[in-house]
Each structure stands twice: as C-alpha cells, then as structure tokens.
Amino acid sequence: MTPDNMNGEHEQRSSFPITLNARPLPPSPAVPMAELELRISRARAEMRRAELDVIVLTDPKNVQYFTDYRPLYMVNKTRPILAVITHERLLVTASLSQIKLLEGLPRVFSAVSYFGYLAEAIDVLADQITNIPASTRKRIAIDYGQDMLGHGSLHLVDRLRDLSSGHLVKSANDVLWRVRLIKTPFEAEMKKIAFDIVNTAFDQTIANAYVGISEFELCQMMQAQIYLNGAESADPIPMLFSDGDFFYSRHPSDRKLREGHYIWTDFVATYGGYPADRNRIARCGEPSDWEIDTYERTRSLTIELAKSFKPGLRCCDIYSNFQRLWKEADLGQVYGLVSRIGHGGGLDATEPPSISATDETVIEPGMIFHVEPKLEKDGAVFQFEEVVFVCDEGVEFLSVLSPEQVPVIKSGSK
C-alpha cells in the first residue's frame, strides 16, 4: 500500500464518529502481607508432604505469586528473576538494576543481587543454596512442568544436580499447583475488576463498529479502550470476522466487516497481574430465527453448567454433566479441536485443572473455573465464557453473564 493510499484510507475511517471513553482506575493494591505469608506457609506444608527441601522458581508468575514483586519488565530473558523456597527462607535473586526496587518493597523474602546475565544469576542462586546446611538441601525441585513456563536452562539444571541428593532434580509442578489452585477473596476481586474492564471495553467498542471496518482497526480500538478502562497490561488479542472460516489464532487482518459476519474475540488484559481471560461474540446484521434460538440455548446451557460446580465433585463429573446437557439440547457437534470445555484461572490466563473427561481433580472451595463450550454452526460461532469462584456451597460469578441477546452491529451503521 502506498503512502497516498494509506492517507486516503485514514481519511475515510476518520469520517465516522468514534468515541473512546477514559475510566481510570487506581493502581492495583499490593497483596496483603498476611496473604503472602499464608501462601508461603502452604507451600512449605506441601513441600513436607512431597519430601522436598528446596524449590527453585523460574516462572515469573510463580515468583510474583509468592513475593508480589511486579516490575515493569517481569519477563527478561537476559536478566531473569529467580527465587528459592526452603523451609526457613524465601530468597529472590535479581540483577543490580532491579535490586533497589526489591529492597524498597514490604517483604516476606530476602534479596540478593547478581552482576551480569542468566549465567551469573544461576551461579549466585546456586551459591545461596550451597550456603544452606547440606542436611536440609538434599531434595531439590524446580518449577518445570505442565502449565508452567520458566527459564529452561541446562546450566541451571546441572548446577542443581551437583547440589542435590543422588544428583536428582525433581519437578515442583504438582506441589506449586496444589497451592496456587486455591484462590483467596483478594485474588477473586482482582479477577472481577479485570473482567469488568474487558466486558465494558467490548460493549463500548462494538457500539462504535460499523460495516466496512477492518479487524485490525476494531482490534486497535478495543485495545485502546481496555487501557482507558484501567487495565495494567493488555497483550495482543485475536479479533476475527468470519462466516465460517474461524482460525482462532490468526492475527487481526484487513478483512472488512460485512453483514453475516460473526465477531469473535478473547481477552487477556490484566489488573493486579490477574488476566481477564474472557471470550465475547457479536454479529453484523440481524440474526435469523435459528441463530437467535441457538444463541439462547447455548448460553443457557453454559450458565447451567457453570452453576453446577460444587466442592467434592470432580472435573470429569462436570464434563459428564456437560455431555448430558449438550445431548439433550441437540445443538450439534461441539467444537472438537480441544479436549476440554473449560479450565482453571488465576495469575495465568489458563491454569489447571481441565474440565475434561479424564481430569479427576476434586473441586475445592477457592478454585476458579472458566466454562466455555464452543459451537460452530452454519457459519456462526456460539461461545460464552462464564467464570465462577467456587464457594463452600455453590459458586459466585466473577463476571457479568453474557448478554441475553446477541450483540448486533446494524447493517446500515457507520
């Protein structure tokens, strides 16, 4: 596209009235010290059960969970933040450029700096573990495993093997998830705010959409509105216009909105570090009777399923209930390119457990679940991601429910 064409297209777009609204929120609050102490205490209890002496944290979300340390650049491949949990200490290793921020925080941890990059960070961390009496540092684990994405370093693994009993380094994955799966009211409140940010942004942006707008432009508008609504971060989101060719990981393109298109998007904007993983849909032009009926029945089924979560049930029990409800609703073939119809959520957008046929995790108070069966039918897509916080009896919805009627962009709107 030539610069002249780009200018002409910009002039055409700007001729439509588009309004963005600022709704600033205060910076998110710090995690209460008592809660951080509880998290560490629970981790140590799980370490004793698993017969572990040392856990090394490399995943930034694990470091944040136990320290509430949230620098502007949490993920830094060259100068990482690493941490160690023992039965007596929580130690954070950070570069000299980060240490001042660490030392200025109310802390449940001690901090040590390194000068250099990843290799130097590993050496300093290994030295700190070496200083622990040998009798209490024999069984070492690291946060490598399912749904955790830390610094994968052979140098780190080799150093830890040299320090561990039998030169064996275990995975701390299960131990850490047993702690992180149980959320507190503080965590639920952060999620609520994040959901309110993105839900409001979706409604505001759809109200400004018009026939002929591109996926890219609508996506940019929505991202801008998310920030104006108070999000602390907003990773790129999928934004699709489609009447049957749904490719959910495709980047927003120059595809123009036209009548019959369904708009599908998914959000990961954060508040307090907690992402709002929520799907929303809309339609361009008035839906037909069968679309209205399918929308209402899929939405009703999803909400009924979300309400069925109770302590003591297993995730596979919920999935069996879903299969029964879906069959009774006679909606057609559920979207089958994934093996689950929901998942946990917390500091990560998607967390264990899975709402699937094989996940036997027992549901406990404090768990957060996203329930999102998806249906593609005759060019339309129907998906309603409802999010619940499991209580002692029943659930609390952390997000407003999906609209009772499909949001519609009028065919003649500009």
C-alpha positions as CSV (number, residue, x, y, z in Angstrom):
1,M,0.0,0.0,0.0
2,T,1.4,3.4,-1.0
3,P,1.5,6.3,1.5
4,D,-1.2,8.1,-0.6
5,N,-3.5,5.1,-0.3
6,M,-2.8,4.9,3.4
7,N,-3.7,8.6,3.8
8,G,-6.9,8.1,1.8
9,E,-7.9,5.1,3.9
10,H,-7.2,7.1,7.1
11,E,-9.4,9.9,5.9
12,Q,-12.2,7.5,5.1
13,R,-12.0,5.9,8.5
14,S,-11.8,9.1,10.4
15,S,-15.0,10.4,8.8
16,F,-17.0,8.1,11.1
17,P,-17.6,9.3,14.6
18,I,-15.7,7.1,17.0
19,T,-15.7,7.8,20.7
20,L,-13.3,6.3,23.3
21,N,-14.0,6.9,27.0
22,A,-11.5,7.1,29.8
23,R,-12.5,5.4,33.0
24,P,-9.3,5.4,35.0
25,L,-8.8,3.1,37.9
26,P,-6.3,3.5,40.7
27,P,-3.2,1.3,40.6
28,S,-3.9,-2.2,41.9
29,P,-3.3,-2.8,45.6
30,A,-0.4,-4.8,47.0
31,V,-1.2,-8.3,48.1
32,P,-1.7,-8.2,51.8
33,M,1.3,-9.4,53.8
34,A,-0.8,-11.9,55.7
35,E,-1.8,-13.4,52.4
36,L,1.8,-13.7,51.1
37,E,2.8,-15.4,54.4
38,L,-0.1,-17.8,54.1
39,R,0.9,-18.7,50.5
40,I,4.5,-19.4,51.7
41,S,3.2,-21.4,54.7
42,R,1.0,-23.6,52.4
43,A,3.9,-24.1,50.0
44,R,6.1,-25.4,52.9
45,A,3.4,-27.7,54.1
46,E,3.2,-29.2,50.6
47,M,7.0,-29.4,50.4
48,R,6.9,-31.5,53.6
49,R,4.3,-33.8,52.2
50,A,6.3,-34.2,49.0
51,E,9.6,-34.6,51.0
52,L,11.3,-31.6,49.3
53,D,13.8,-29.3,50.9
54,V,14.3,-26.7,48.2
55,I,12.1,-25.4,45.4
56,V,13.6,-23.2,42.7
57,L,11.2,-20.8,41.0
58,T,12.0,-19.6,37.4
59,D,8.5,-18.9,36.1
60,P,7.8,-15.2,36.6
61,K,4.2,-15.9,37.7
62,N,5.5,-18.2,40.5
63,V,7.9,-15.5,41.7
64,Q,5.1,-13.0,41.6
65,Y,2.7,-15.3,43.5
66,F,5.0,-15.7,46.5
67,T,6.6,-12.2,46.5
68,D,4.1,-9.8,44.9
69,Y,7.1,-8.5,43.0
70,R,5.8,-6.9,39.8
71,P,8.5,-5.0,38.0
72,L,7.7,-3.2,34.7
73,Y,9.5,-6.0,32.8
74,M,8.7,-9.2,34.7
75,V,9.9,-11.4,31.8
76,N,13.6,-10.7,31.0
77,K,15.4,-13.4,29.2
78,T,18.8,-11.9,29.7
79,R,18.5,-10.8,33.3
80,P,15.9,-13.1,34.9
81,I,14.4,-13.0,38.4
82,L,14.8,-16.3,40.2
83,A,13.7,-17.4,43.6
84,V,14.3,-20.2,46.2
85,I,11.8,-21.5,48.7
86,T,13.2,-23.5,51.7
87,H,11.6,-24.5,55.0
88,E,13.2,-21.4,56.5
89,R,13.7,-18.8,53.8
90,L,12.3,-17.2,50.6
91,L,15.2,-15.8,48.6
92,V,14.9,-13.7,45.4
93,T,17.9,-13.3,43.1
94,A,17.7,-10.2,40.8
95,S,20.1,-8.1,38.7
96,L,21.7,-5.0,40.1
97,S,19.2,-2.9,38.0
98,Q,16.3,-4.5,39.8
99,I,17.6,-4.8,43.4
100,K,16.6,-1.3,44.5
101,L,13.0,-1.9,43.7
102,L,13.1,-5.2,45.5
103,E,14.7,-3.7,48.6
104,G,12.1,-1.0,48.7
105,L,9.1,-3.4,49.0
106,P,7.4,-4.6,52.2
107,R,8.9,-8.1,52.1
108,V,8.5,-11.7,53.2
109,F,11.7,-12.5,51.4
110,S,15.4,-11.7,51.3
111,A,17.0,-10.4,48.2
112,V,20.5,-11.0,46.7
113,S,21.8,-9.3,43.6
114,Y,23.9,-10.5,40.7
115,F,26.0,-8.6,38.2
116,G,25.6,-9.9,34.6
117,Y,23.1,-12.1,32.9
118,L,21.5,-15.5,33.1
119,A,24.7,-17.5,33.8
120,E,25.6,-15.1,36.6
121,A,22.1,-15.3,38.0
122,I,22.3,-19.1,38.2
123,D,25.7,-19.0,39.8
124,V,24.6,-16.7,42.5
125,L,21.4,-18.7,43.1
126,A,23.5,-21.9,43.3
127,D,25.9,-20.3,45.8
128,Q,23.0,-19.4,48.0
129,I,21.7,-22.9,48.0
130,T,25.2,-24.1,48.8
131,N,25.2,-22.0,51.9
132,I,22.2,-23.9,53.2
133,P,23.3,-26.7,55.6
134,A,23.8,-29.9,53.5
135,S,21.4,-31.9,55.7
136,T,18.5,-29.5,54.7
137,R,19.1,-29.0,51.0
138,K,19.3,-32.6,49.7
139,R,16.0,-32.8,47.9
140,I,15.7,-30.1,45.2
141,A,12.8,-29.4,42.8
142,I,12.3,-26.8,40.1
143,D,9.1,-25.4,38.6
144,Y,9.3,-27.2,35.2
145,G,6.1,-28.9,34.3
146,Q,2.6,-28.7,32.8
147,D,1.2,-25.1,32.6
148,M,4.4,-23.5,33.9
149,L,6.9,-21.7,31.6
150,G,10.0,-20.8,33.4
151,H,13.6,-20.2,32.4
152,G,14.6,-23.5,30.8
153,S,18.4,-23.6,31.3
154,L,20.6,-26.7,31.2
155,H,23.2,-24.7,33.2
156,L,20.7,-24.3,36.0
157,V,19.7,-27.9,36.0
158,D,23.4,-29.0,36.0
159,R,24.2,-26.8,38.9
160,L,21.2,-28.0,40.9
161,R,22.1,-31.6,40.2
162,D,25.5,-31.0,41.7
163,L,23.9,-29.8,44.9
164,S,21.1,-32.4,45.2
165,S,21.0,-35.9,46.7
166,G,21.7,-38.5,44.2
167,H,22.2,-35.8,41.6
168,L,18.4,-35.8,41.0
169,V,16.3,-32.7,40.4
170,K,12.5,-33.2,40.7
171,S,9.6,-31.3,39.3
172,A,7.9,-28.9,41.7
173,N,4.9,-28.6,39.3
174,D,2.3,-30.6,41.4
175,V,3.4,-29.0,44.7
176,L,3.1,-25.5,43.4
177,W,-0.3,-26.1,41.7
178,R,-1.7,-27.6,44.9
179,V,-1.0,-24.2,46.5
180,R,-1.9,-21.9,43.6
181,L,-5.2,-23.6,42.6
182,I,-6.9,-22.3,45.8
183,K,-7.6,-18.6,45.4
184,T,-8.4,-16.1,48.1
185,P,-11.1,-13.4,48.0
186,F,-8.3,-10.9,47.2
187,E,-7.5,-12.9,44.0
188,A,-11.1,-13.2,43.1
189,E,-11.6,-9.4,43.5
190,M,-8.6,-8.7,41.1
191,K,-10.2,-11.1,38.6
192,K,-13.6,-9.3,38.9
193,I,-12.0,-5.9,38.1
194,A,-10.2,-7.3,35.1
195,F,-13.4,-8.9,33.8
196,D,-15.3,-5.6,34.2
197,I,-12.5,-3.8,32.3
198,V,-12.8,-6.0,29.2
199,N,-16.5,-6.5,29.2
200,T,-17.1,-2.8,29.3
201,A,-14.4,-2.3,26.6
202,F,-16.1,-4.8,24.3
203,D,-19.5,-3.2,24.7
204,Q,-18.1,0.3,24.1
205,T,-16.1,-0.8,21.1
206,I,-18.9,-2.8,19.5
207,A,-21.1,0.3,19.8
208,N,-18.6,2.2,17.6
209,A,-18.2,-0.6,15.0
210,Y,-19.6,-0.2,11.5
211,V,-19.9,-2.2,8.3
212,G,-16.6,-1.9,6.5
213,I,-14.3,-1.5,9.5
214,S,-11.3,-3.8,9.4
215,E,-10.4,-6.5,12.0
216,F,-7.2,-4.6,12.7
217,E,-8.9,-1.3,13.3
218,L,-11.6,-2.7,15.6
219,C,-8.9,-4.6,17.5
220,Q,-6.8,-1.5,18.0
221,M,-9.9,0.4,19.2
222,M,-10.7,-2.3,21.7
223,Q,-7.1,-2.5,23.0
224,A,-7.1,1.3,23.4
225,Q,-10.4,1.2,25.3
226,I,-9.2,-1.6,27.5
227,Y,-6.3,0.6,28.7
228,L,-8.6,3.6,29.1
229,N,-10.8,1.4,31.3
230,G,-7.9,0.8,33.7
231,A,-6.0,-2.3,32.5
232,E,-2.4,-2.5,33.6
233,S,-1.4,-4.6,30.6
234,A,-3.2,-5.9,27.5
235,D,-1.5,-8.5,25.4
236,P,-2.4,-8.8,21.7
237,I,-5.9,-10.3,21.3
238,P,-7.4,-12.3,18.5
239,M,-10.1,-10.4,16.6
240,L,-11.9,-12.4,13.9
241,F,-14.7,-11.5,11.4
242,S,-16.0,-14.7,9.9
243,D,-18.9,-16.5,8.5
244,G,-17.4,-20.0,8.7
245,D,-13.6,-19.8,8.4
246,F,-12.7,-19.4,12.1
247,F,-9.0,-19.6,12.7
248,Y,-8.8,-18.6,16.3
249,S,-5.0,-17.9,16.5
250,R,-5.0,-15.7,13.4
251,H,-3.7,-12.1,13.8
252,P,-6.3,-9.4,13.1
253,S,-6.1,-8.6,9.3
254,D,-7.5,-6.0,6.9
255,R,-10.7,-8.1,6.4
256,K,-13.7,-5.8,6.3
257,L,-16.8,-6.3,8.4
258,R,-19.9,-7.2,6.4
259,E,-23.4,-8.4,7.1
260,G,-23.4,-12.0,8.2
261,H,-20.0,-11.9,9.9
262,Y,-19.7,-13.1,13.5
263,I,-17.1,-11.2,15.5
264,W,-15.2,-13.4,17.9
265,T,-12.5,-12.2,20.4
266,D,-10.8,-13.3,23.5
267,F,-9.1,-11.1,26.2
268,V,-6.1,-11.4,28.4
269,A,-5.9,-7.8,29.8
270,T,-4.7,-7.7,33.5
271,Y,-5.4,-5.9,36.7
272,G,-3.1,-6.6,39.6
273,G,-1.4,-9.1,37.4
274,Y,-4.5,-11.1,37.1
275,P,-5.7,-11.7,33.5
276,A,-9.3,-11.5,32.3
277,D,-9.5,-14.5,30.0
278,R,-12.9,-14.0,28.6
279,N,-14.5,-14.6,25.2
280,R,-17.1,-12.3,23.7
281,I,-19.1,-12.5,20.4
282,A,-21.2,-10.2,18.3
283,R,-23.0,-10.3,14.9
284,C,-23.1,-7.9,12.0
285,G,-26.7,-7.6,10.9
286,E,-29.8,-9.1,12.4
287,P,-29.6,-12.8,13.2
288,S,-32.1,-15.3,11.8
289,D,-34.5,-17.2,14.0
290,W,-32.3,-20.3,14.2
291,E,-29.3,-18.2,15.2
292,I,-31.3,-16.5,18.0
293,D,-32.6,-19.9,19.2
294,T,-29.1,-21.4,19.1
295,Y,-27.6,-18.4,20.9
296,E,-30.1,-18.6,23.7
297,R,-29.8,-22.4,24.2
298,T,-26.0,-22.5,24.1
299,R,-25.9,-19.6,26.6
300,S,-28.4,-21.2,28.9
301,L,-26.6,-24.5,28.9
302,T,-23.3,-22.8,29.7
303,I,-24.7,-20.9,32.6
304,E,-26.5,-24.0,34.0
305,L,-23.2,-25.9,33.7
306,A,-21.3,-23.2,35.5
307,K,-23.8,-23.2,38.3
308,S,-23.3,-27.0,38.8
309,F,-19.8,-26.7,40.3
310,K,-19.7,-27.8,43.9
311,P,-17.0,-28.9,46.3
312,G,-16.5,-32.6,46.3
313,L,-17.3,-33.1,42.6
314,R,-14.6,-34.0,40.2
315,C,-13.8,-32.1,37.0
316,C,-14.7,-35.2,35.0
317,D,-18.1,-35.2,36.8
318,I,-18.8,-31.7,35.4
319,Y,-17.7,-32.9,32.0
320,S,-20.2,-35.8,32.2
321,N,-22.9,-33.4,33.1
322,F,-21.9,-31.2,30.1
323,Q,-22.2,-34.2,27.8
324,R,-25.7,-35.0,29.1
325,L,-26.9,-31.4,28.8
326,W,-25.4,-31.0,25.3
327,K,-27.1,-34.2,24.1
328,E,-30.4,-33.1,25.5
329,A,-30.1,-29.7,23.9
330,D,-29.5,-31.3,20.5
331,L,-27.2,-28.5,19.4
332,G,-25.0,-30.5,17.1
333,Q,-21.3,-31.3,17.2
334,V,-19.4,-29.4,19.9
335,Y,-16.1,-27.8,18.8
336,G,-13.7,-30.7,19.0
337,L,-10.2,-29.4,18.3
338,V,-9.5,-29.2,22.1
339,S,-10.1,-31.9,24.6
340,R,-11.8,-29.8,27.3
341,I,-14.6,-27.3,27.6
342,G,-13.1,-25.2,30.4
343,H,-10.2,-24.7,32.7
344,G,-8.9,-23.1,35.8
345,G,-7.7,-19.5,36.0
346,G,-5.7,-17.2,38.2
347,L,-2.4,-15.4,37.7
348,D,-2.1,-17.3,34.4
349,A,-4.9,-16.9,31.8
350,T,-5.3,-20.7,31.7
351,E,-4.4,-22.9,34.7
352,P,-5.2,-26.4,35.8
353,P,-7.4,-28.2,36.2
354,S,-9.2,-29.0,33.0
355,I,-13.0,-29.6,32.6
356,S,-12.5,-32.8,30.6
357,A,-13.4,-36.4,30.6
358,T,-10.1,-37.5,32.1
359,D,-9.3,-34.9,34.8
360,E,-10.2,-36.4,38.2
361,T,-9.2,-33.3,40.2
362,V,-11.6,-32.8,43.1
363,I,-13.2,-29.4,43.1
364,E,-12.5,-27.4,46.3
365,P,-13.6,-24.0,47.7
366,G,-11.4,-21.3,46.3
367,M,-10.9,-22.7,42.8
368,I,-11.8,-20.5,39.8
369,F,-13.2,-22.1,36.7
370,H,-13.8,-20.8,33.1
371,V,-16.6,-22.7,31.4
372,E,-16.6,-22.2,27.6
373,P,-18.0,-24.9,25.3
374,K,-17.9,-23.7,21.7
375,L,-20.3,-24.4,18.8
376,E,-19.6,-23.6,15.2
377,K,-22.8,-24.0,13.1
378,D,-23.6,-22.9,9.5
379,G,-21.0,-20.1,9.6
380,A,-21.9,-18.8,13.1
381,V,-20.0,-19.3,16.3
382,F,-21.5,-19.5,19.7
383,Q,-19.3,-19.4,22.8
384,F,-19.9,-18.0,26.3
385,E,-17.0,-18.0,28.7
386,E,-18.6,-17.8,32.1
387,V,-16.3,-17.6,35.2
388,V,-17.1,-18.9,38.6
389,F,-15.4,-18.8,42.0
390,V,-16.2,-22.0,44.0
391,C,-17.5,-21.3,47.5
392,D,-18.4,-23.6,50.3
393,E,-21.8,-24.1,48.8
394,G,-22.3,-23.3,45.1
395,V,-20.5,-20.6,43.1
396,E,-20.0,-16.9,42.7
397,F,-19.9,-15.5,39.1
398,L,-16.8,-13.2,38.8
399,S,-18.0,-11.7,35.5
400,V,-21.4,-10.4,34.4
401,L,-23.2,-13.0,32.4
402,S,-23.0,-13.0,28.7
403,P,-25.8,-10.8,27.2
404,E,-29.2,-12.5,26.9
405,Q,-29.4,-11.4,23.3
406,V,-26.5,-11.5,20.8
407,P,-24.9,-8.0,20.4
408,V,-25.7,-6.7,16.9
409,I,-24.0,-4.2,14.6
410,K,-26.7,-2.8,12.4
411,S,-26.1,-3.3,8.7
412,G,-26.5,0.3,7.9
413,S,-24.4,1.6,10.8
414,K,-21.5,4.0,10.2
